[in-house]
Amino acid sequence: MKLECPNCHTTFQVDENHYAALLSQVKNKEFESELKQRMKELAEVQKAEAKARDLKAEKDLADKMAVKDKEIGCLAREIERLRGLIDNNDLQKKADKAAADAEMTRQLSELRSAKDKEISELSGKVDALKKQHELDIANERGKLKDDIHALDKEIADLNSQLKAQKLASENHELELKEQHKILMKAKDEEIERYKNLKSRLSTKMLGETLEQHCQNAFNLARSMGGFRGAYFEKDNEVSGGTKGDFIFRDYLEGEECLSIMFEMKNEDDRTVSKHRNEDFFAKLDKDRREKGCEYAVLVTTLEADNELYNEGIVDVSYRYEKMYVIRPQFFMAIISLLSQASKRGAQTIVSLRKELSVAKAQSIDITHFEERRDKFTAEFLKHIEGHCKKHDEAMTAVDKAIAAAEKQIEALRKIKDVFEASTKKLVRAGEVMENQFTIKKLTHGNPTMRAKFDEAHKQAAAQKDNLLSD
């Protein structure tokens, strides 16, 4: 790029970078010069404006001073006028004050005499209230003594009842042990007798013998003091074309608490057409419903090799509501279990009713006590607190006695569970004896003994036929 000097008119060559640098230097110098000129002009303008403001402020101050001087003169004149008025008011105030003092003295005298009279009347009332208060305290102390005496008597009665309950529990435990021994002996004798009779009975006689066995077992338990008020008889009423074998009903305080429909099924080992227990479930459930019984129990010797029915009491409620299947040796056991469970529920209801009556009576007593307590003063509350403390101690003693009685009851329950477990083991041992020691199993693998027994059976059958023909 070519440039020409404006002074000497000399032309010289520059590249773009040098041209940009020269142009920047020219622009900076012009900008700084113009900036200095503008700042100088701005400073002169600000100086002139400040001078004008100062002149205006001086003029405004002079005007305000003149107005203030005028106001000060007016105020001085007003002050002089008010001083005159104040002097006149002071004289009037002194006169008014003297009159007010005289009136106040008179009113105070009247109030003092009225107050003395009122104090005298209140003193008489306070003396009367004190006398009445002392009389009320004496009366309440007498009532508290009566209440404490009644509580002491109640505690003594409860202690006597607990001792009597403890003695009754011990006697009941001894009776249960004795009954258990008798029942176990009777059961063993019955099992032995049943084994001897089973192989010699016909189908009808087998069924009748099972019924007789159950009836004898129940009568034996009743003769030893159990199920005194219970009903156990044959079901002789045909309903819907069928009927059960026995109906059991038990009562508590005049109301029925348990009812059971029994069906007895027995079968000889030599019977060709074998029946199954579940073949009789529908009929038994129908008989239970038509006779209005709560439970249904099938007492059976069918399916002798079925381990389910040989274990003990079998609950088949998944098929039919409240139905159980048992072997004959568990007949009294299931009656006892269902009876105890039903009576516990019925006794709980009776106990709850009695507790509700007692709670209502106690609620009424507490309400009356609170109504009397509200009439007493702070001094009498101390006596109430002492009485409440004694009452709480007595209730704590009663709770401890009840807890001890409950522990004894729990111990008796554990003893009962031990007896029941022992009974189950003995029954299981009897079943094993009955199942293992049969003629079939004893002669298995011994053809000589098998032939002897077959020959004995044939001779017995021949003798029976001869007797029938005669």
Secondary structure, 3 states (H helix, E strand, C coil): CEEECCCCCCEEECCHHHHHHHHHHHHHHHHHHHHHHHHHHHHHHHHHHHHHHHHHHHHHHHHHHHHHHHHHHHHHHHHHHHHHHHHHHHHHHHHHHHHHHHHHHHHHHHHHHHHHHHHHHHHHHHHHHHHHHHHHHHHHHHHHHHHHHHHHHHHHHHHHHHHHHHHHHHHHHHHHHHHHHHHHHHHHHHHHHHHHHHCCCCHHHHHHHHHHHHHHHHHHHHHCCCCCCCEEEECCCCECCECCCEEEEEEECCEEEEEEEEEEECCCCCCCCCCCHHHHHHHHHHHHHHCCCCEEEEEECCCCCCHHHHCCCEECCCCCCCEEEECHHHHHHHHHHHHHHHHHHHHHHHHHHHHHHHHHHHHHHHHHHHHHHCCCCHHHHHHHHHHHHHHHHHHHHHHHHHHHHHHHHHHHHHHHHHHHHHHHHHHHHHHHHHHHCCHHHHCCCCHHHHHHHHHHHHHHHHHHHHHHHC
